[in-house]
């Protein structure tokens, strides 16, 4: 068990994901595969961050356009108030045109605001889905690697135990080609009383 928490949070940067380190263990996970997967995950997060940045930039542009429309509307209202104070008669047609312009401006403001909200919601949903999919895939891959590593370790331990049992048995044949018993190597086995067998 490692002491490092390898969970990926949505606000973790792609560079931090790529620079993540893991403890090395004998017959553990393939480090190249782990880091390759982390690179792909970092690229997905980076693409999401870039898309979110573009959406925010579009939102700022829409807000700037909305501010200009509101400023124009305020100027029109100020001009109208000035004309009224001066006692100028305002033609009914001008009043109607101003009302229509005001309705159009208000509709534009509402449309811009709604569009900006929808884009931000869509971008957040998209980012959340990418992170959830990446986390699910990462978890499944890590579990798969862990199962494979455990099977390998069990196989190695079983082979090792068989070899130890074979080498520890007094009935093992001492073949001259055996690296443990050939070329002058000798192993003495003693029973519990201390005498040679």
Order of alpha helices (4+ residues) and beta strands (2+ residues): alpha-alpha-alpha
